[in-house]
């Protein structure tokens, strides 16, 4: 009878060890996924902070004729009498 109790206790302990190992592995996988998510969000934060800095520079910039001309060129506008050349060889 004592041997049967001893084997039941061993089986129980082994099962608990297996359950704990599975739980630890699962926690490690979750931690790695959270670290990856944090890294991606840190990259997004840096990108957004760069955008904010660029927009602040644009807001503090003096709004004169050169500014409006440069902004129009960024939006692909041009003067009526202007000749536009395209470089197809770069492709």
C-alpha positions, 0 to 999 in steps of 0.5 A, a space after each residue: 500500500 505504501 508503494 502505491 501511495 508513493 507512486 501516486 505522489 510521484 505521478 502527481 509531482 511529475 504532472 505538476 512539474 510538466 504543468 509548470 514547465 508549460 506555463 513558463 514556456 507560455 509566459 516566455 512566448 507571451 513576453 517575446 511577443 510583447 517585446 516585439 510589440 513594444 519595439 514596433 510601437 517605439 519605432 512608430 513613436 520615433 516616426 511620429 515625433 519626427 513628423 511633429 518636428 517637421 510640422 513644427 518647422 513648417 509652421 514656424 516658417 515664413 509664408 512668402 511667395 517662395 514658400 507658396 511656390 515651393 509648396 505648389 511644386 510639392 503638389 505637382 503644380 506649375 506655371 502656365 508658361 513653364 516647360 516641364 521636362 521628364 526624365 524617363 531614363 532613370 527607370 
